[in-house]
Amino acid sequence: MPGFAIGYEHTFINALADFLKDLGDGRKSCPDFRDALETQIICEAVLESAKDRRWEDVRY
């Protein structure tokens, strides 16, 4: 991938390996889908706040 450091793609391979190991061991993976949802809600609030130039309430 032009513009990325050598080994950048290994981050994703290692993250997937950790996820699959946790899944196989019956452990909760971190971050999980709930963490991703909360992050997405915050990102959307940031965009709305910038667009409307006002504070946004974040509820999740």
C-alpha positions as a Markdown table, in Angstrom:
| # | Residue | x | y | z |
|---|---|---|---|---|
| 1 | Met | 0.0 | 0.0 | 0.0 |
| 2 | Pro | 1.7 | 3.2 | -1.1 |
| 3 | Gly | 2.1 | 5.8 | 1.7 |
| 4 | Phe | 2.0 | 3.3 | 4.5 |
| 5 | Ala | 4.9 | 2.0 | 6.6 |
| 6 | Ile | 6.1 | -1.5 | 5.8 |
| 7 | Gly | 4.2 | -4.0 | 8.1 |
| 8 | Tyr | 1.1 | -1.8 | 8.3 |
| 9 | Glu | -1.1 | -4.7 | 7.0 |
| 10 | His | 0.2 | -7.0 | 9.8 |
| 11 | Thr | -1.8 | -4.9 | 12.3 |
| 12 | Phe | -5.0 | -6.2 | 10.7 |
| 13 | Ile | -3.7 | -9.8 | 10.5 |
| 14 | Asn | -2.8 | -9.7 | 14.2 |
| 15 | Ala | -6.1 | -8.2 | 15.2 |
| 16 | Leu | -8.0 | -10.9 | 13.3 |
| 17 | Ala | -5.8 | -13.6 | 14.9 |
| 18 | Asp | -6.6 | -12.2 | 18.4 |
| 19 | Phe | -10.3 | -12.1 | 17.6 |
| 20 | Leu | -10.4 | -15.7 | 16.3 |
| 21 | Lys | -8.4 | -16.9 | 19.3 |
| 22 | Asp | -10.8 | -15.3 | 21.7 |
| 23 | Leu | -13.7 | -16.7 | 19.8 |
| 24 | Gly | -12.3 | -20.2 | 19.9 |
| 25 | Asp | -11.5 | -19.9 | 23.6 |
| 26 | Gly | -15.0 | -18.6 | 24.4 |
| 27 | Arg | -13.7 | -15.3 | 25.7 |
| 28 | Lys | -15.1 | -11.8 | 25.0 |
| 29 | Ser | -13.0 | -10.0 | 22.4 |
| 30 | Cys | -12.0 | -6.4 | 23.1 |
| 31 | Pro | -12.9 | -4.1 | 21.4 |
| 32 | Asp | -16.2 | -5.7 | 20.6 |
| 33 | Phe | -19.1 | -4.7 | 18.4 |
| 34 | Arg | -20.6 | -2.6 | 21.3 |
| 35 | Asp | -17.4 | -0.6 | 21.5 |
| 36 | Ala | -17.6 | -0.1 | 17.7 |
| 37 | Leu | -21.2 | 1.1 | 17.9 |
| 38 | Glu | -20.4 | 3.6 | 20.7 |
| 39 | Thr | -17.4 | 4.9 | 18.7 |
| 40 | Gln | -19.7 | 5.3 | 15.6 |
| 41 | Ile | -22.3 | 7.2 | 17.6 |
| 42 | Ile | -19.6 | 9.6 | 18.9 |
| 43 | Cys | -18.1 | 10.1 | 15.4 |
| 44 | Glu | -21.6 | 11.0 | 14.0 |
| 45 | Ala | -22.1 | 13.5 | 16.9 |
| 46 | Val | -18.7 | 15.1 | 16.1 |
| 47 | Leu | -19.7 | 15.5 | 12.5 |
| 48 | Glu | -23.1 | 17.0 | 13.4 |
| 49 | Ser | -21.5 | 19.3 | 15.9 |
| 50 | Ala | -19.1 | 20.6 | 13.3 |
| 51 | Lys | -21.8 | 21.0 | 10.7 |
| 52 | Asp | -24.2 | 22.8 | 13.0 |
| 53 | Arg | -21.5 | 24.6 | 15.0 |
| 54 | Arg | -23.1 | 23.6 | 18.4 |
| 55 | Trp | -22.7 | 21.0 | 21.0 |
| 56 | Glu | -24.4 | 17.6 | 20.5 |
| 57 | Asp | -25.8 | 15.4 | 23.2 |
| 58 | Val | -24.4 | 11.8 | 22.9 |
| 59 | Arg | -26.6 | 9.0 | 24.2 |
| 60 | Tyr | -25.8 | 5.4 | 23.9 |
